[in-house]
Amino acid sequence: MTGLHRYLDDPAFAATRFVVIDFEGTTPAGCPAEPIEVGAVILRPTPGGMECVSQFEALIRPPAYAPLTEADTRQTGITAPMLAGRPAAPAVLAGLDALLTDPPYLLVAHHACTEAGILRRYAHDCPTAAAAPMLDTLALAKRCRPGLASYALDALLTLHGIGIPASRHRALADAEVTGHLLVRLLADGARAHRWCRLTSYETSPANHHPPTRTRRSPCSDRCSGACSLAHEAGSRDGSHERESPRKRPLLITVTRRTMNLSDDTISRVPEDVYLHDARRGPTLHYSDPAAIHRDLAALDVPDGARVLEVGTGTGYSSALLAELAGPAGHIVSMDVDDHLVQAANQLHGERGIGTVVTCHTGDGLAGHPPGAPYDRIVAWLCPPRLPSSWVHQLAPDGRIVTCLPVAPLPSANIITTITVHAGRPHADQLTFGGYAQSHLTPIDDVHTIPPRWVDAIIGQPEPSWISISWRVSDPHRDGARAALHQLQRPGHTGRYERTPLDWQSFTAFTAALADPNLTAVSLHGQGRGIGHTTPTSAAIILTDGTIVANHPESVSLRTLHTWLRRWEDAARPGPNAYTTMLTRAEDDDPPGWDLRLRIRPGNTQQAARP
């Protein structure tokens, strides 16, 4: 007997198809891993063990920015000629997803963060796989056999008497032996009465429920209540209890099942108390509550978490964080404005959460080392780059949600969910949105003239400013001023017919093109625009669709129209159309990582230069 017979009385376990998956990959500097091979084994529980229903194996041609290295070849035996002419990841993963027609599914991988990250980034191409939870056999082994010297796959195979295949480090072979390891670990857990059913996990996004705190119901006296593997694991979507926020989760949610906080969580925090406190007076700058709800959902705060918040504002967001983390959690909130910090501390104290939330005056870009490490970090501002301090103060398996610039221009920002592996940050998820630029001292107005990356200002009759990507070649800003003058007195004004614009989509698309003449502008203190400039030509499109240029035959105007055409040909791409690069900055102002976007291989043809 394999020991799995103990689970077969559980209908959820018996109905589940276990998809054991492995990627071999190459990891370019500053970027997440790109797959070069995938292998998957689909298993069905039977009284005699796990029956293999089907297998999938395919080589994958990586994108041009992620070439195969000699180290990759030494480890896997895969060579560049083997990958030439192979399909790219979107097509391969769509083929894998086409096999998944008999849900529910539970993905399985060893050290699953790599597999989860790849599926998350290609979720558009493999929606079924990306919607399924993923079981990490490394974490499972730590629960079954605590105290081992090594939990590497080879060590665990040897410990369980499972032969190491000659083709180890090829995807299908690794998936097959991981499947054998899964069976042994499940049996170990059942024999030790740690768990004997899988009743709590959900595989459909439609089945998500808000977090609840309920008592476990033991299936037998011997199990003592710890009978559900999913309960033991702690689902990452927050729908089940967690033993500890610092314990490595067994189940990983590959894609977020909801982008909204539960109504119950929101209702327990009185928004008006924080946003309209008469003693504090009006708060000029605070984040839209809907954006806060969206980004806290992405932050996925577990019970008992330690959270660093950068940007206290009214205190509303830290009150929500306290509600999510619970009485065992701790929220450290930073703001440069001491008036806001004191007012928020007073409100938190009056509401009885002053022991959970502490607000401090200081530069949040430096983090708050006394409270580190943090399970979660969230920022309601846009720093110039991802600060090294946040990465260093993040706990293992932690998460950062922040706005980051994708070009050195005001408003060229995107909301980013970041995890850290082996000291290197990776952008796992993108969402269109943005916040005001960070600053070191309180500023009454950060919107009329941004505090960073403004190269020229003309103040009369209403302030106009320009931000150029080519500032290195314009040290005295004569070219920036000339371009701004041309736009204030345009020789051509037109209207883009295909309005309304999806402004955030177009901004991300132009940033991903990485044109050295990309420019952001605000004219006469009114709408902002983005476009192309040089010292002798200029053309921008404003948020309302108005196009202004120095001349009807302007080189910059032709370039702007080309960008718009490519953007429309690419179907106004959303956040999932991009891959990300986080590269360590060359300067130390502040030290950290710069985020840049690349158009996904599937969009390359439409976005390519003529």
MIFIMI-886054 format. One record per residue (C-alpha): chain; z negated, x negated, y negated; residue number from 1. Coordinates in steps of 0.5 Angstrom, whole numbers, plus 500, padded with zeros to 3 digits. Each point is the difference from the previous one (the first is absolute). Layout:
BEGIN
[base "A"; [Z; X; Y]; NUM]
...
This chain:
BEGIN
[base "A"; [500; 500; 500]; 1]
[base "A"; [502; 498; 493]; 2]
[base "A"; [494; 503; 497]; 3]
[base "A"; [504; 504; 496]; 4]
[base "A"; [498; 506; 504]; 5]
[base "A"; [494; 501; 496]; 6]
[base "A"; [505; 502; 494]; 7]
[base "A"; [504; 505; 503]; 8]
[base "A"; [495; 506; 499]; 9]
[base "A"; [502; 499; 493]; 10]
[base "A"; [506; 504; 498]; 11]
[base "A"; [501; 496; 494]; 12]
[base "A"; [501; 494; 504]; 13]
[base "A"; [504; 502; 506]; 14]
[base "A"; [505; 503; 495]; 15]
[base "A"; [500; 494; 496]; 16]
[base "A"; [506; 495; 500]; 17]
[base "A"; [498; 493; 499]; 18]
[base "A"; [505; 496; 496]; 19]
[base "A"; [498; 492; 501]; 20]
[base "A"; [504; 496; 495]; 21]
[base "A"; [501; 493; 498]; 22]
[base "A"; [504; 497; 495]; 23]
[base "A"; [502; 493; 499]; 24]
[base "A"; [501; 498; 493]; 25]
[base "A"; [502; 495; 495]; 26]
[base "A"; [495; 499; 493]; 27]
[base "A"; [504; 498; 494]; 28]
[base "A"; [495; 497; 495]; 29]
[base "A"; [497; 505; 496]; 30]
[base "A"; [503; 506; 504]; 31]
[base "A"; [497; 504; 506]; 32]
[base "A"; [503; 499; 507]; 33]
[base "A"; [507; 502; 501]; 34]
[base "A"; [502; 502; 507]; 35]
[base "A"; [505; 496; 504]; 36]
[base "A"; [498; 503; 507]; 37]
[base "A"; [497; 507; 502]; 38]
[base "A"; [497; 502; 507]; 39]
[base "A"; [497; 506; 502]; 40]
[base "A"; [498; 503; 507]; 41]
[base "A"; [498; 508; 500]; 42]
[base "A"; [495; 501; 505]; 43]
[base "A"; [497; 507; 503]; 44]
[base "A"; [493; 501; 503]; 45]
[base "A"; [500; 502; 507]; 46]
[base "A"; [494; 500; 505]; 47]
[base "A"; [503; 493; 503]; 48]
[base "A"; [500; 497; 493]; 49]
[base "A"; [505; 499; 495]; 50]
[base "A"; [508; 502; 501]; 51]
[base "A"; [505; 497; 496]; 52]
[base "A"; [505; 505; 498]; 53]
[base "A"; [505; 496; 496]; 54]
[base "A"; [500; 493; 497]; 55]
[base "A"; [504; 498; 493]; 56]
[base "A"; [502; 493; 498]; 57]
[base "A"; [504; 497; 495]; 58]
[base "A"; [502; 494; 496]; 59]
[base "A"; [500; 501; 492]; 60]
[base "A"; [504; 497; 495]; 61]
[base "A"; [495; 498; 494]; 62]
[base "A"; [501; 501; 493]; 63]
[base "A"; [503; 494; 496]; 64]
[base "A"; [494; 498; 497]; 65]
[base "A"; [496; 499; 506]; 66]
[base "A"; [504; 495; 504]; 67]
[base "A"; [498; 498; 507]; 68]
[base "A"; [496; 494; 500]; 69]
[base "A"; [499; 494; 505]; 70]
[base "A"; [493; 502; 502]; 71]
[base "A"; [503; 507; 501]; 72]
[base "A"; [505; 497; 505]; 73]
[base "A"; [495; 496; 503]; 74]
[base "A"; [495; 505; 502]; 75]
[base "A"; [505; 506; 502]; 76]
[base "A"; [506; 496; 502]; 77]
[base "A"; [504; 505; 496]; 78]
[base "A"; [505; 496; 496]; 79]
[base "A"; [504; 502; 494]; 80]
[base "A"; [507; 501; 504]; 81]
[base "A"; [496; 505; 504]; 82]
[base "A"; [499; 504; 494]; 83]
[base "A"; [507; 499; 497]; 84]
[base "A"; [503; 507; 500]; 85]
[base "A"; [494; 504; 502]; 86]
[base "A"; [498; 506; 496]; 87]
[base "A"; [495; 500; 495]; 88]
[base "A"; [493; 503; 501]; 89]
[base "A"; [502; 507; 497]; 90]
[base "A"; [505; 501; 505]; 91]
[base "A"; [496; 497; 506]; 92]
[base "A"; [493; 504; 498]; 93]
[base "A"; [504; 506; 499]; 94]
[base "A"; [503; 499; 508]; 95]
[base "A"; [493; 499; 502]; 96]
[base "A"; [497; 506; 496]; 97]
[base "A"; [506; 504; 504]; 98]
[base "A"; [496; 499; 506]; 99]
[base "A"; [494; 504; 498]; 100]
[base "A"; [502; 507; 502]; 101]
[base "A"; [493; 502; 504]; 102]
[base "A"; [494; 499; 495]; 103]
[base "A"; [494; 499; 499]; 104]
[base "A"; [501; 493; 500]; 105]
[base "A"; [495; 494; 499]; 106]
[base "A"; [503; 493; 498]; 107]
[base "A"; [496; 494; 503]; 108]
[base "A"; [501; 493; 498]; 109]
[base "A"; [496; 494; 500]; 110]
[base "A"; [497; 498; 493]; 111]
[base "A"; [504; 506; 498]; 112]
[base "A"; [500; 498; 492]; 113]
[base "A"; [507; 497; 501]; 114]
[base "A"; [503; 506; 504]; 115]
[base "A"; [497; 505; 495]; 116]
[base "A"; [502; 496; 494]; 117]
[base "A"; [507; 500; 503]; 118]
[base "A"; [500; 507; 502]; 119]
[base "A"; [497; 502; 493]; 120]
[base "A"; [506; 497; 496]; 121]
[base "A"; [505; 503; 504]; 122]
[base "A"; [497; 506; 501]; 123]
[base "A"; [506; 504; 497]; 124]
[base "A"; [504; 497; 506]; 125]
[base "A"; [495; 502; 505]; 126]
[base "A"; [496; 506; 498]; 127]
[base "A"; [497; 502; 507]; 128]
[base "A"; [498; 493; 501]; 129]
[base "A"; [497; 499; 493]; 130]
[base "A"; [496; 506; 501]; 131]
[base "A"; [497; 499; 506]; 132]
[base "A"; [493; 496; 500]; 133]
[base "A"; [500; 493; 503]; 134]
[base "A"; [494; 498; 505]; 135]
[base "A"; [499; 492; 499]; 136]
[base "A"; [498; 497; 507]; 137]
[base "A"; [497; 494; 496]; 138]
[base "A"; [495; 505; 497]; 139]
[base "A"; [499; 503; 507]; 140]
[base "A"; [498; 494; 503]; 141]
[base "A"; [495; 498; 495]; 142]
[base "A"; [497; 507; 502]; 143]
[base "A"; [500; 499; 507]; 144]
[base "A"; [498; 493; 501]; 145]
[base "A"; [496; 498; 494]; 146]
[base "A"; [499; 492; 499]; 147]
[base "A"; [506; 497; 503]; 148]
[base "A"; [502; 493; 497]; 149]
[base "A"; [507; 503; 499]; 150]
[base "A"; [504; 507; 500]; 151]
[base "A"; [507; 497; 499]; 152]
[base "A"; [505; 503; 505]; 153]
[base "A"; [500; 494; 505]; 154]
[base "A"; [493; 500; 500]; 155]
[base "A"; [499; 507; 502]; 156]
[base "A"; [506; 500; 505]; 157]
[base "A"; [496; 494; 504]; 158]
[base "A"; [494; 503; 499]; 159]
[base "A"; [502; 507; 504]; 160]
[base "A"; [504; 496; 505]; 161]
[base "A"; [507; 502; 497]; 162]
[base "A"; [506; 495; 501]; 163]
[base "A"; [503; 497; 493]; 164]
[base "A"; [507; 501; 501]; 165]
[base "A"; [505; 494; 499]; 166]
[base "A"; [503; 504; 494]; 167]
[base "A"; [494; 501; 497]; 168]
[base "A"; [501; 501; 492]; 169]
[base "A"; [506; 504; 501]; 170]
[base "A"; [499; 507; 498]; 171]
[base "A"; [501; 504; 506]; 172]
[base "A"; [496; 495; 505]; 173]
[base "A"; [494; 500; 495]; 174]
[base "A"; [500; 508; 500]; 175]
[base "A"; [500; 500; 507]; 176]
[base "A"; [494; 496; 501]; 177]
[base "A"; [497; 503; 494]; 178]
[base "A"; [501; 507; 504]; 179]
[base "A"; [496; 497; 506]; 180]
[base "A"; [495; 497; 496]; 181]
[base "A"; [499; 507; 497]; 182]
[base "A"; [499; 503; 507]; 183]
[base "A"; [494; 495; 501]; 184]
[base "A"; [497; 501; 494]; 185]
[base "A"; [500; 508; 500]; 186]
[base "A"; [497; 499; 507]; 187]
[base "A"; [495; 495; 498]; 188]
[base "A"; [498; 505; 494]; 189]
[base "A"; [499; 506; 505]; 190]
[base "A"; [496; 496; 505]; 191]
[base "A"; [495; 498; 495]; 192]
[base "A"; [500; 507; 497]; 193]
[base "A"; [502; 498; 493]; 194]
[base "A"; [506; 505; 500]; 195]
[base "A"; [503; 505; 505]; 196]
[base "A"; [505; 504; 496]; 197]
[base "A"; [505; 500; 495]; 198]
[base "A"; [499; 507; 496]; 199]
[base "A"; [499; 499; 493]; 200]
[base "A"; [506; 496; 498]; 201]
[base "A"; [506; 504; 496]; 202]
[base "A"; [508; 498; 500]; 203]
[base "A"; [502; 505; 496]; 204]
[base "A"; [500; 499; 492]; 205]
[base "A"; [499; 507; 500]; 206]
[base "A"; [494; 500; 504]; 207]
[base "A"; [496; 496; 495]; 208]
[base "A"; [493; 503; 498]; 209]
[base "A"; [495; 498; 494]; 210]
[base "A"; [495; 495; 502]; 211]
[base "A"; [494; 504; 504]; 212]
[base "A"; [493; 497; 502]; 213]
[base "A"; [499; 504; 507]; 214]
[base "A"; [495; 498; 506]; 215]
[base "A"; [504; 497; 506]; 216]
[base "A"; [500; 505; 506]; 217]
[base "A"; [498; 495; 506]; 218]
[base "A"; [505; 502; 506]; 219]
[base "A"; [494; 497; 505]; 220]
[base "A"; [493; 498; 499]; 221]
[base "A"; [502; 493; 503]; 222]
[base "A"; [505; 500; 494]; 223]
[base "A"; [495; 501; 495]; 224]
[base "A"; [505; 503; 495]; 225]
[base "A"; [504; 494; 499]; 226]
[base "A"; [505; 503; 505]; 227]
[base "A"; [506; 500; 495]; 228]
[base "A"; [505; 494; 499]; 229]
[base "A"; [502; 503; 494]; 230]
[base "A"; [493; 501; 497]; 231]
[base "A"; [498; 493; 502]; 232]
[base "A"; [506; 497; 497]; 233]
[base "A"; [499; 504; 493]; 234]
[base "A"; [507; 503; 498]; 235]
[base "A"; [503; 496; 494]; 236]
[base "A"; [502; 507; 497]; 237]
[base "A"; [492; 501; 499]; 238]
[base "A"; [500; 507; 504]; 239]
[base "A"; [495; 497; 505]; 240]
[base "A"; [493; 496; 500]; 241]
[base "A"; [500; 493; 499]; 242]
[base "A"; [495; 495; 503]; 243]
[base "A"; [500; 495; 494]; 244]
[base "A"; [505; 499; 495]; 245]
[base "A"; [500; 492; 502]; 246]
[base "A"; [502; 502; 507]; 247]
[base "A"; [507; 498; 502]; 248]
[base "A"; [503; 507; 501]; 249]
[base "A"; [504; 502; 507]; 250]
[base "A"; [504; 505; 497]; 251]
[base "A"; [505; 498; 494]; 252]
[base "A"; [503; 506; 496]; 253]
[base "A"; [507; 496; 499]; 254]
[base "A"; [502; 505; 494]; 255]
[base "A"; [496; 504; 496]; 256]
[base "A"; [499; 507; 503]; 257]
[base "A"; [499; 503; 493]; 258]
[base "A"; [500; 498; 493]; 259]
[base "A"; [495; 505; 497]; 260]
[base "A"; [492; 500; 500]; 261]
[base "A"; [497; 506; 503]; 262]
[base "A"; [499; 505; 496]; 263]
[base "A"; [493; 500; 502]; 264]
[base "A"; [499; 493; 498]; 265]
[base "A"; [503; 501; 493]; 266]
[base "A"; [496; 507; 499]; 267]
[base "A"; [493; 496; 501]; 268]
[base "A"; [501; 495; 494]; 269]
[base "A"; [500; 504; 493]; 270]
[base "A"; [506; 498; 497]; 271]
[base "A"; [498; 503; 493]; 272]
[base "A"; [494; 496; 500]; 273]
[base "A"; [503; 493; 500]; 274]
[base "A"; [506; 502; 496]; 275]
[base "A"; [497; 504; 494]; 276]
[base "A"; [493; 497; 499]; 277]
[base "A"; [498; 501; 493]; 278]
[base "A"; [495; 495; 500]; 279]
[base "A"; [505; 494; 501]; 280]
[base "A"; [506; 504; 496]; 281]
[base "A"; [507; 500; 501]; 282]
[base "A"; [503; 494; 505]; 283]
[base "A"; [506; 498; 498]; 284]
[base "A"; [503; 498; 506]; 285]
[base "A"; [498; 502; 507]; 286]
[base "A"; [505; 501; 506]; 287]
[base "A"; [503; 507; 502]; 288]
[base "A"; [495; 503; 505]; 289]
[base "A"; [506; 502; 505]; 290]
[base "A"; [502; 492; 500]; 291]
[base "A"; [493; 499; 501]; 292]
[base "A"; [500; 505; 506]; 293]
[base "A"; [507; 497; 503]; 294]
[base "A"; [497; 492; 500]; 295]
[base "A"; [493; 502; 503]; 296]
[base "A"; [504; 503; 505]; 297]
[base "A"; [504; 494; 501]; 298]
[base "A"; [494; 496; 500]; 299]
[base "A"; [497; 503; 506]; 300]
[base "A"; [492; 499; 498]; 301]
[base "A"; [496; 500; 507]; 302]
[base "A"; [493; 502; 500]; 303]
[base "A"; [495; 495; 498]; 304]
[base "A"; [505; 496; 496]; 305]
[base "A"; [499; 495; 495]; 306]
[base "A"; [505; 501; 495]; 307]
[base "A"; [502; 496; 493]; 308]
[base "A"; [503; 504; 495]; 309]
[base "A"; [504; 497; 494]; 310]
[base "A"; [500; 505; 494]; 311]
[base "A"; [494; 504; 499]; 312]
[base "A"; [503; 505; 495]; 313]
[base "A"; [496; 506; 500]; 314]
[base "A"; [497; 499; 507]; 315]
[base "A"; [503; 506; 503]; 316]
[base "A"; [504; 495; 505]; 317]
[base "A"; [494; 496; 502]; 318]
[base "A"; [496; 507; 501]; 319]
[base "A"; [506; 502; 505]; 320]
[base "A"; [499; 493; 503]; 321]
[base "A"; [493; 501; 501]; 322]
[base "A"; [501; 507; 503]; 323]
[base "A"; [505; 497; 505]; 324]
[base "A"; [496; 494; 502]; 325]
[base "A"; [493; 504; 501]; 326]
[base "A"; [493; 498; 499]; 327]
[base "A"; [501; 494; 504]; 328]
[base "A"; [506; 498; 496]; 329]
[base "A"; [499; 496; 493]; 330]
[base "A"; [505; 500; 495]; 331]
[base "A"; [501; 494; 495]; 332]
[base "A"; [504; 502; 493]; 333]
[base "A"; [502; 495; 495]; 334]
[base "A"; [503; 502; 493]; 335]
[base "A"; [500; 495; 494]; 336]
[base "A"; [498; 506; 495]; 337]
[base "A"; [492; 500; 500]; 338]
[base "A"; [500; 507; 497]; 339]
[base "A"; [503; 503; 506]; 340]
[base "A"; [496; 496; 505]; 341]
[base "A"; [494; 502; 497]; 342]
[base "A"; [502; 508; 499]; 343]
[base "A"; [503; 500; 508]; 344]
[base "A"; [493; 497; 502]; 345]
[base "A"; [496; 505; 497]; 346]
[base "A"; [505; 506; 502]; 347]
[base "A"; [499; 497; 507]; 348]
[base "A"; [493; 499; 500]; 349]
[base "A"; [499; 508; 497]; 350]
[base "A"; [504; 502; 506]; 351]
[base "A"; [496; 496; 505]; 352]
[base "A"; [505; 495; 502]; 353]
[base "A"; [497; 494; 496]; 354]
[base "A"; [498; 497; 507]; 355]
[base "A"; [507; 500; 503]; 356]
[base "A"; [504; 498; 493]; 357]
[base "A"; [498; 494; 496]; 358]
[base "A"; [505; 499; 494]; 359]
[base "A"; [500; 493; 496]; 360]
[base "A"; [504; 498; 494]; 361]
[base "A"; [504; 494; 501]; 362]
[base "A"; [507; 498; 502]; 363]
[base "A"; [502; 503; 506]; 364]
[base "A"; [506; 496; 502]; 365]
[base "A"; [495; 495; 502]; 366]
[base "A"; [497; 505; 505]; 367]
[base "A"; [492; 500; 500]; 368]
[base "A"; [498; 494; 505]; 369]
[base "A"; [493; 503; 501]; 370]
[base "A"; [502; 506; 503]; 371]
[base "A"; [505; 497; 505]; 372]
[base "A"; [503; 501; 505]; 373]
[base "A"; [503; 506; 499]; 374]
[base "A"; [503; 505; 505]; 375]
[base "A"; [504; 503; 494]; 376]
[base "A"; [503; 498; 493]; 377]
[base "A"; [503; 505; 496]; 378]
[base "A"; [503; 499; 493]; 379]
[base "A"; [501; 505; 494]; 380]
[base "A"; [504; 495; 496]; 381]
[base "A"; [506; 495; 501]; 382]
[base "A"; [498; 493; 500]; 383]
[base "A"; [506; 495; 499]; 384]
[base "A"; [500; 498; 507]; 385]
[base "A"; [495; 501; 507]; 386]
[base "A"; [494; 496; 498]; 387]
[base "A"; [498; 495; 505]; 388]
[base "A"; [493; 502; 499]; 389]
[base "A"; [501; 507; 503]; 390]
[base "A"; [503; 497; 506]; 391]
[base "A"; [495; 495; 501]; 392]
[base "A"; [494; 505; 499]; 393]
[base "A"; [504; 505; 505]; 394]
[base "A"; [496; 501; 507]; 395]
[base "A"; [504; 499; 506]; 396]
[base "A"; [504; 507; 502]; 397]
[base "A"; [499; 502; 492]; 398]
[base "A"; [505; 503; 496]; 399]
[base "A"; [502; 499; 492]; 400]
[base "A"; [504; 506; 496]; 401]
[base "A"; [502; 498; 494]; 402]
[base "A"; [506; 500; 495]; 403]
[base "A"; [504; 494; 499]; 404]
[base "A"; [506; 498; 496]; 405]
[base "A"; [507; 499; 504]; 406]
[base "A"; [503; 496; 494]; 407]
[base "A"; [496; 497; 494]; 408]
[base "A"; [502; 506; 495]; 409]
[base "A"; [495; 505; 498]; 410]
[base "A"; [501; 507; 504]; 411]
[base "A"; [503; 496; 506]; 412]
[base "A"; [495; 502; 505]; 413]
[base "A"; [498; 503; 507]; 414]
[base "A"; [494; 502; 503]; 415]
[base "A"; [499; 495; 506]; 416]
[base "A"; [496; 501; 506]; 417]
[base "A"; [498; 493; 503]; 418]
[base "A"; [497; 497; 506]; 419]
[base "A"; [498; 492; 501]; 420]
[base "A"; [501; 497; 506]; 421]
[base "A"; [498; 492; 501]; 422]
[base "A"; [499; 500; 493]; 423]
[base "A"; [507; 502; 498]; 424]
[base "A"; [501; 507; 496]; 425]
[base "A"; [505; 505; 503]; 426]
[base "A"; [503; 506; 496]; 427]
[base "A"; [500; 505; 506]; 428]
[base "A"; [501; 507; 496]; 429]
[base "A"; [504; 501; 493]; 430]
[base "A"; [499; 506; 496]; 431]
[base "A"; [503; 502; 493]; 432]
[base "A"; [495; 500; 494]; 433]
[base "A"; [497; 496; 495]; 434]
[base "A"; [494; 498; 496]; 435]
[base "A"; [499; 497; 493]; 436]
[base "A"; [500; 492; 500]; 437]
[base "A"; [493; 497; 501]; 438]
[base "A"; [497; 496; 494]; 439]
[base "A"; [494; 496; 499]; 440]
[base "A"; [497; 504; 494]; 441]
[base "A"; [499; 507; 498]; 442]
[base "A"; [507; 503; 497]; 443]
[base "A"; [500; 506; 496]; 444]
[base "A"; [508; 501; 502]; 445]
[base "A"; [503; 497; 506]; 446]
[base "A"; [506; 504; 500]; 447]
[base "A"; [504; 499; 493]; 448]
[base "A"; [500; 493; 501]; 449]
[base "A"; [498; 497; 507]; 450]
[base "A"; [496; 494; 500]; 451]
[base "A"; [504; 496; 504]; 452]
[base "A"; [507; 498; 500]; 453]
[base "A"; [503; 502; 494]; 454]
[base "A"; [504; 495; 496]; 455]
[base "A"; [502; 503; 494]; 456]
[base "A"; [497; 506; 495]; 457]
[base "A"; [503; 503; 494]; 458]
[base "A"; [495; 505; 497]; 459]
[base "A"; [503; 504; 495]; 460]
[base "A"; [501; 506; 500]; 461]
[base "A"; [498; 501; 507]; 462]
[base "A"; [498; 494; 504]; 463]
[base "A"; [506; 498; 505]; 464]
[base "A"; [499; 494; 505]; 465]
[base "A"; [504; 496; 505]; 466]
[base "A"; [498; 497; 507]; 467]
[base "A"; [505; 495; 502]; 468]
[base "A"; [501; 497; 507]; 469]
[base "A"; [503; 494; 497]; 470]
[base "A"; [495; 498; 496]; 471]
[base "A"; [499; 493; 503]; 472]
[base "A"; [507; 498; 497]; 473]
[base "A"; [498; 503; 493]; 474]
[base "A"; [494; 496; 498]; 475]
[base "A"; [500; 503; 493]; 476]
[base "A"; [502; 507; 501]; 477]
[base "A"; [506; 500; 496]; 478]
[base "A"; [504; 503; 505]; 479]
[base "A"; [495; 505; 502]; 480]
[base "A"; [499; 502; 492]; 481]
[base "A"; [508; 500; 500]; 482]
[base "A"; [501; 505; 506]; 483]
[base "A"; [494; 504; 497]; 484]
[base "A"; [504; 501; 493]; 485]
[base "A"; [506; 502; 504]; 486]
[base "A"; [497; 505; 504]; 487]
[base "A"; [497; 503; 493]; 488]
[base "A"; [507; 500; 497]; 489]
[base "A"; [504; 502; 506]; 490]
[base "A"; [508; 500; 499]; 491]
[base "A"; [500; 505; 506]; 492]
[base "A"; [496; 506; 502]; 493]
[base "A"; [501; 504; 506]; 494]
[base "A"; [497; 504; 506]; 495]
[base "A"; [499; 499; 507]; 496]
[base "A"; [503; 507; 503]; 497]
[base "A"; [496; 499; 507]; 498]
[base "A"; [493; 502; 497]; 499]
[base "A"; [495; 501; 501]; 500]
[base "A"; [499; 493; 502]; 501]
[base "A"; [495; 498; 505]; 502]
[base "A"; [497; 494; 495]; 503]
[base "A"; [495; 497; 505]; 504]
[base "A"; [506; 500; 506]; 505]
[base "A"; [505; 496; 495]; 506]
[base "A"; [495; 495; 497]; 507]
[base "A"; [498; 498; 507]; 508]
[base "A"; [507; 500; 502]; 509]
[base "A"; [502; 495; 494]; 510]
[base "A"; [494; 496; 501]; 511]
[base "A"; [502; 499; 507]; 512]
[base "A"; [507; 498; 498]; 513]
[base "A"; [496; 494; 496]; 514]
[base "A"; [505; 499; 495]; 515]
[base "A"; [498; 495; 495]; 516]
[base "A"; [502; 504; 494]; 517]
[base "A"; [496; 506; 502]; 518]
[base "A"; [496; 503; 494]; 519]
[base "A"; [495; 505; 498]; 520]
[base "A"; [500; 503; 493]; 521]
[base "A"; [496; 505; 496]; 522]
[base "A"; [504; 503; 494]; 523]
[base "A"; [497; 503; 493]; 524]
[base "A"; [493; 501; 504]; 525]
[base "A"; [503; 505; 504]; 526]
[base "A"; [504; 500; 507]; 527]
[base "A"; [500; 494; 504]; 528]
[base "A"; [507; 497; 503]; 529]
[base "A"; [502; 495; 505]; 530]
[base "A"; [507; 496; 500]; 531]
[base "A"; [503; 494; 499]; 532]
[base "A"; [500; 495; 494]; 533]
[base "A"; [502; 493; 498]; 534]
[base "A"; [500; 497; 493]; 535]
[base "A"; [506; 503; 498]; 536]
[base "A"; [501; 507; 504]; 537]
[base "A"; [495; 505; 502]; 538]
[base "A"; [500; 507; 504]; 539]
[base "A"; [494; 504; 502]; 540]
[base "A"; [499; 507; 503]; 541]
[base "A"; [494; 504; 497]; 542]
[base "A"; [496; 505; 505]; 543]
[base "A"; [504; 506; 497]; 544]
[base "A"; [506; 497; 502]; 545]
[base "A"; [503; 498; 493]; 546]
[base "A"; [504; 493; 501]; 547]
[base "A"; [500; 495; 494]; 548]
[base "A"; [504; 494; 499]; 549]
[base "A"; [502; 495; 495]; 550]
[base "A"; [508; 502; 501]; 551]
[base "A"; [504; 504; 505]; 552]
[base "A"; [503; 494; 503]; 553]
[base "A"; [493; 497; 501]; 554]
[base "A"; [499; 495; 506]; 555]
[base "A"; [493; 503; 500]; 556]
[base "A"; [503; 507; 500]; 557]
[base "A"; [505; 499; 506]; 558]
[base "A"; [494; 497; 504]; 559]
[base "A"; [496; 505; 499]; 560]
[base "A"; [505; 505; 502]; 561]
[base "A"; [501; 496; 506]; 562]
[base "A"; [492; 500; 502]; 563]
[base "A"; [500; 508; 499]; 564]
[base "A"; [506; 501; 505]; 565]
[base "A"; [497; 495; 505]; 566]
[base "A"; [494; 504; 499]; 567]
[base "A"; [503; 507; 501]; 568]
[base "A"; [504; 497; 506]; 569]
[base "A"; [494; 498; 503]; 570]
[base "A"; [497; 507; 500]; 571]
[base "A"; [495; 499; 494]; 572]
[base "A"; [496; 496; 506]; 573]
[base "A"; [492; 501; 501]; 574]
[base "A"; [495; 495; 501]; 575]
[base "A"; [502; 500; 507]; 576]
[base "A"; [507; 497; 498]; 577]
[base "A"; [496; 493; 499]; 578]
[base "A"; [497; 494; 503]; 579]
[base "A"; [495; 496; 497]; 580]
[base "A"; [498; 493; 498]; 581]
[base "A"; [494; 497; 498]; 582]
[base "A"; [500; 493; 498]; 583]
[base "A"; [495; 496; 497]; 584]
[base "A"; [501; 499; 493]; 585]
[base "A"; [502; 493; 497]; 586]
[base "A"; [495; 501; 494]; 587]
[base "A"; [493; 502; 500]; 588]
[base "A"; [499; 505; 495]; 589]
[base "A"; [497; 503; 504]; 590]
[base "A"; [501; 497; 507]; 591]
[base "A"; [503; 504; 505]; 592]
[base "A"; [506; 503; 503]; 593]
[base "A"; [506; 503; 496]; 594]
[base "A"; [503; 507; 503]; 595]
[base "A"; [508; 500; 501]; 596]
[base "A"; [504; 505; 503]; 597]
[base "A"; [507; 499; 504]; 598]
[base "A"; [504; 506; 502]; 599]
[base "A"; [500; 501; 507]; 600]
[base "A"; [506; 498; 505]; 601]
[base "A"; [502; 507; 501]; 602]
[base "A"; [501; 501; 492]; 603]
[base "A"; [503; 493; 499]; 604]
[base "A"; [508; 502; 500]; 605]
[base "A"; [499; 505; 495]; 606]
[base "A"; [495; 496; 495]; 607]
[base "A"; [504; 493; 501]; 608]
[base "A"; [503; 497; 494]; 609]
[base "A"; [508; 501; 499]; 610]
